[in-house]
Amino acid sequence: MNLPQKNRHWLKEIQKALSAAEKKGKRESIEIEYLYRYALDFVVKNRRITNRDSIEEIKKDIEDRVESDWGCEDESRRHYKFHFVSSYIFAHIPAGLLEEMWGDRVMEYINRNMDLFEE
């Protein structure tokens, strides 16, 4: 369950996960706005999370966060990269692997170093 030690390591891990999710989404013909749902799969794999209750709690947290964003701004649905990255990072919080403050810091770094709002 090793977490990336530096922000640049988070960036590399997230870029790899996003790329794999985009390929998987294409293969499975999902609507791009739902790509964020694959973030859970990559977190579970990368952190070796096996507890079903924990996985369900993470899934609910991800869905709640994205639905909240979508409810605030209609354009938000188009920002699939942002929602994937945010879901990936913040999935670590209900799993007890990361504090929200650290998640915010990682998210800020990723946002500065990736174009999360391009279409």
C-alpha positions in Angstrom: 0.0 0.0 0.0 2.8 2.4 -0.7 1.7 5.9 -1.5 3.6 8.1 -3.9 6.1 10.1 -1.8 6.3 13.2 -3.9 3.8 15.2 -6.0 5.6 14.3 -9.2 5.2 10.6 -8.4 1.5 11.2 -7.9 1.4 13.0 -11.3 3.1 10.1 -13.0 0.8 7.5 -11.4 -2.3 9.5 -12.2 -1.2 10.1 -15.8 -0.7 6.4 -16.3 -4.0 5.6 -14.7 -5.9 8.2 -16.8 -4.3 6.9 -20.0 -5.3 3.3 -19.1 -8.8 4.4 -18.1 -9.3 6.3 -21.5 -8.3 3.1 -23.3 -10.6 1.0 -21.2 -13.4 3.4 -21.7 -12.9 3.4 -25.4 -12.9 -0.4 -25.5 -16.1 -0.6 -23.4 -17.8 2.3 -25.2 -18.7 4.3 -22.1 -19.6 7.9 -22.2 -16.5 9.9 -21.5 -18.1 11.8 -18.6 -18.3 8.5 -16.7 -14.6 7.8 -16.9 -14.2 8.9 -13.3 -15.8 5.6 -12.3 -12.6 3.7 -13.3 -10.6 5.7 -10.8 -11.7 3.3 -8.1 -10.4 0.3 -10.0 -7.0 1.8 -10.3 -6.9 2.9 -6.6 -8.0 -0.6 -5.5 -5.3 -2.2 -7.7 -2.5 0.3 -6.9 -3.1 0.2 -3.1 -4.1 -3.4 -2.9 -7.4 -2.7 -1.2 -9.4 -5.9 -0.7 -11.9 -5.0 2.0 -15.3 -4.9 0.2 -16.9 -2.5 2.8 -14.0 -0.1 2.2 -14.3 -0.4 -1.5 -18.1 0.4 -1.3 -17.4 3.3 1.0 -14.9 4.7 -1.5 -17.3 4.2 -4.4 -20.1 6.0 -2.6 -17.7 8.9 -1.8 -16.6 9.2 -5.4 -20.2 9.2 -6.7 -21.2 11.8 -4.1 -18.4 14.1 -5.0 -18.9 14.0 -8.7 -22.7 14.3 -8.5 -22.2 17.3 -6.2 -19.9 18.9 -8.8 -22.3 18.1 -11.6 -25.2 19.7 -9.6 -23.3 23.0 -9.2 -22.3 23.5 -12.8 -23.8 22.1 -16.0 -20.4 22.4 -17.9 -18.8 20.2 -15.2 -19.8 17.0 -16.9 -17.5 17.8 -19.8 -14.4 17.9 -17.5 -13.9 14.2 -17.4 -10.1 14.5 -16.7 -10.7 16.6 -13.7 -13.3 14.2 -12.3 -11.1 11.2 -12.9 -8.1 12.8 -11.2 -10.1 14.2 -8.3 -11.8 10.8 -7.8 -8.4 9.0 -7.9 -6.9 11.3 -5.3 -9.8 11.7 -3.0 -10.6 7.9 -3.1 -7.6 7.6 -0.7 -9.4 9.6 2.0 -12.3 7.2 2.9 -9.8 4.4 2.6 -7.8 6.0 5.4 -4.7 6.4 3.3 -4.6 10.1 2.9 -5.9 13.1 4.9 -8.1 15.6 3.0 -5.5 18.4 3.4 -2.8 16.3 1.6 -5.3 15.3 -1.0 -6.0 19.0 -1.7 -2.3 19.7 -2.0 -1.8 16.8 -4.4 -4.8 18.0 -6.4 -3.4 21.5 -6.6 -0.1 20.2 -7.9 -1.8 18.0 -10.5 -4.0 20.8 -11.6 -1.0 23.0 -12.2 0.9 20.3 -14.2 -1.9 18.8 -16.2 -4.6 20.4 -18.4 -7.6 18.9 -16.6 -10.1 21.1 -18.4 -9.2 20.5 -22.1 -11.8 18.6 -24.0 
